[in-house]
Amino acid sequence: MKSIKILGTGCPKCKTMFNNVNEALKNKGLDANVEKIEDIQEIMKYNVLSTPVLVIDEDIKVKGKAASVSEIESYL
């Protein structure tokens, strides 16, 4: 099962990314452990300066923007 993390402080883009991830998983018929991380200390461990960040299996795929559903599907 894939591990997906959305790093962000709860801004509108972060919420959009979270919704898009769930939509992409539904479209692909996949199951994943989706975790939303809003703790600044935890986000800083990934050495990123802009949020939201999409992390799939500990690999950063997108940072600084809300990825589209189709973009997320391509990473899955």
Secondary structure, DSSP 8 states (H G I E B T S, - for coil): -EEEEEE-SS-HHHHHHHHHHHHHHHHHT--EEEEEE--HHHHHTTT-SSS-EEEETTEEEEESS---HHHHHHH-
